Structure formats: C-alpha cells, structure tokens
Amino acid sequence: MTYYEVKHVDSIPNGMNGYVRIVLWDEQALHFVLQTSYMGTLEVQVFNHVTPPFIAVSQTASAPASLSVLSFYSMRWEPIVMNMPTVQASDFLKSSLSDYNQIQAISWLTPLFVHFSFDTSSMEIVATLAQKDFLSKEDWNHLKPMLSATECRFSYHQGDWVKHGR
C-alpha cells in the first residue's frame, strides 16, 4: 500500500500470468478496489456509520457478463451472518408491462447477472444489471424498453438491507 500511495507500484504478478492491480484506494471513505485478473475484481467497503460497523466485500467475475458475490465481516475479519440484499429480475422491469412482456423479459433476465459495487458517498450497495454483456445485441434491444432501470440500491438500516428505487 505504501508503494501505491507514492505511485511507484500499483500492481504485482498473480499466479496465472496476469496482474493484480490496485484500481482504487480511498482511505477516507475506507474503500478499496482490486483488479484481481483480466476478468475479476475484489471490492472492499467499511460500513462504519452503523452499529456495529462491518466490512462488505464484493467479488466479481466477468466473462463478459458480471456476476458478483457479497460477503460480510466484522472489523476483525470474522465472517458475519447477515441477510443479503436480494435482487430479482422484476426489480429492473417496468411495473406497467403486460403479462406476456413480463414473461418475455424475465426469460431474457434468466440467468440474472448482477454486479455489486459500493457507493461511498451514500454508503449504499449498488446492484447493476449486467445482462447487456450476456445477451445478443438483438435480444438486448428487445429487453431495453422493458427496463425501468439498470441498477437498484440498498442501504443498511436497523440490521437489514433496504432497497431503494425502481
């Protein structure tokens, strides 16, 4: 980290003939992003505005559609069992869709590819729809008008993740 801060070295070789590279290190926001491979990232965010504070980690693989896995830890890096933010295909769809269009859209959203990241300014988890990278251009163009948004956000409140937007 010292080398990164003085801009001497921001990457090291990994075991797969690639590099692990620091993408972001923000000490004030307690936010850290590593590019672990050409297709993967590791993002860490400390949620210190809640009681008790905790660490959230998003591990993402992209091939090319992104799929993330979230995990949570105490400030001593002990795993925490907590409810995960739940994302469903319907979270991204317009509520006014006909039954037929909803079935069609959900078929394009199966399997659902979601990339989890952290917004340090609002202390939220951002779930971004990565379906565009999975679908053909034609299928994406059919799905796009049925979407209400391509992201939804979650904030941590009284021990649970609260979904915002739609």
C-alpha positions in Angstrom: 0.0 0.0 0.0 2.9 2.3 0.7 4.2 1.9 -2.9 0.7 2.6 -4.2 0.4 5.8 -2.3 3.7 7.2 -3.6 2.8 5.9 -7.1 5.8 3.6 -7.5 4.0 0.3 -7.9 0.3 -0.4 -8.2 0.3 -4.0 -9.5 2.0 -7.3 -8.9 2.1 -10.5 -10.9 -0.5 -13.2 -10.0 -0.2 -16.9 -10.3 -2.0 -17.1 -13.6 0.4 -15.0 -15.7 -1.6 -11.8 -15.1 -1.5 -9.0 -12.7 -3.3 -7.9 -9.6 -3.7 -4.1 -9.8 -5.0 -1.6 -7.3 -7.8 0.3 -9.0 -8.9 2.5 -6.1 -7.7 3.1 -2.5 -9.6 5.8 -0.7 -8.5 5.9 3.0 -11.1 8.5 3.9 -14.0 6.5 2.5 -12.5 3.2 3.6 -13.0 1.9 0.1 -10.6 -0.4 -1.8 -10.9 -2.0 -5.3 -8.5 -4.5 -6.8 -8.5 -5.8 -10.3 -7.6 -9.4 -9.5 -7.4 -10.6 -13.1 -8.4 -9.5 -16.5 -11.9 -10.8 -15.7 -12.2 -10.3 -11.9 -12.4 -7.6 -9.2 -12.4 -7.5 -5.5 -14.0 -4.5 -3.8 -14.0 -3.8 -0.1 -16.0 -1.2 1.8 -16.1 -0.5 5.5 -19.6 0.5 6.7 -18.6 2.4 9.8 -21.7 4.6 10.0 -23.8 1.7 11.5 -23.7 -0.1 14.8 -21.8 -2.4 14.9 -19.6 -1.4 11.9 -18.8 -4.1 9.4 -16.8 -4.8 6.3 -18.5 -5.7 3.0 -16.7 -7.5 0.2 -17.9 -7.9 -3.4 -16.1 -10.5 -5.5 -16.9 -10.2 -9.2 -16.1 -12.3 -12.2 -16.9 -11.1 -15.7 -17.0 -13.4 -18.8 -18.0 -10.9 -20.1 -21.3 -10.5 -18.1 -20.5 -9.7 -14.5 -21.7 -11.8 -11.6 -20.9 -10.8 -8.0 -20.9 -12.5 -4.7 -21.2 -10.5 -1.5 -19.8 -11.4 1.9 -19.7 -9.6 5.2 -17.2 -9.5 8.0 -16.7 -7.9 11.5 -14.0 -5.3 11.9 -11.7 -8.2 13.0 -12.4 -10.1 9.7 -14.6 -12.6 11.3 -17.5 -13.8 8.9 -20.8 -12.3 9.8 -24.1 -14.0 9.1 -26.5 -11.3 7.8 -29.3 -11.0 5.4 -28.1 -10.4 1.9 -29.6 -7.7 -0.3 -31.9 -9.6 -2.6 -32.2 -8.7 -6.3 -34.8 -10.2 -8.6 -35.4 -9.8 -12.3 -38.6 -7.9 -11.5 -36.5 -5.2 -9.7 -35.3 -3.9 -13.1 -38.6 -4.1 -15.0 -41.3 -1.5 -15.6 -44.3 -2.2 -13.5 -46.7 -1.5 -16.4 -45.6 -4.5 -18.5 -48.3 -6.8 -19.8 -48.1 -10.4 -18.6 -46.7 -11.5 -21.9 -44.0 -8.9 -21.9 -43.1 -9.6 -18.3 -42.7 -13.3 -19.1 -40.6 -12.5 -22.2 -38.4 -10.0 -20.2 -37.8 -12.4 -17.4 -36.7 -15.1 -19.9 -34.0 -12.6 -21.1 -33.1 -12.0 -17.5 -32.6 -15.7 -16.8 -29.9 -16.3 -15.6 -29.7 -12.9 -13.9 -26.3 -11.3 -14.0 -25.8 -8.6 -11.4 -22.6 -6.7 -10.5 -22.5 -5.4 -6.8 -20.4 -2.4 -6.0 -20.3 0.3 -3.3 -21.3 4.0 -3.4 -19.2 5.6 -0.7 -21.0 8.9 -0.8 -24.3 7.4 0.1 -22.9 4.3 1.8 -25.1 2.0 -0.4 -24.6 -1.2 -2.2 -25.3 -0.7 -5.9 -26.7 -3.7 -7.9 -26.1 -3.1 -11.6 -27.8 -5.2 -14.2 -25.0 -6.8 -16.4 -27.4 -8.6 -18.8 -26.3 -6.4 -21.8 -23.0 -8.2 -21.8 -24.7 -11.6 -21.8 -27.4 -11.1 -24.4 -27.1 -10.8 -28.1 -27.5 -7.2 -29.4 -30.9 -8.1 -30.8 -32.2 -9.6 -27.5 -30.8 -6.6 -25.5 -32.6 -4.2 -27.9 -35.9 -6.1 -27.2 -35.3 -6.1 -23.5 -34.1 -2.5 -23.0 -37.5 -0.8 -23.5 -39.0 -3.1 -20.8 -36.5 -2.0 -18.2 -37.3 0.7 -15.6 -33.7 1.0 -14.5 -30.4 -0.8 -14.8 -29.5 -0.5 -11.2 -31.0 -0.7 -7.7 -29.5 0.5 -4.5 -29.5 -0.9 -0.9 -28.8 0.9 2.3 -28.2 -0.8 5.7 -30.8 0.2 8.2 -31.5 -1.4 11.6 -30.0 -4.8 10.7 -31.4 -5.2 7.3 -30.8 -4.1 3.7 -33.5 -1.7 2.4 -34.0 -1.4 -1.4 -34.3 2.0 -3.0 -35.5 2.9 -6.4 -37.5 1.1 -9.0 
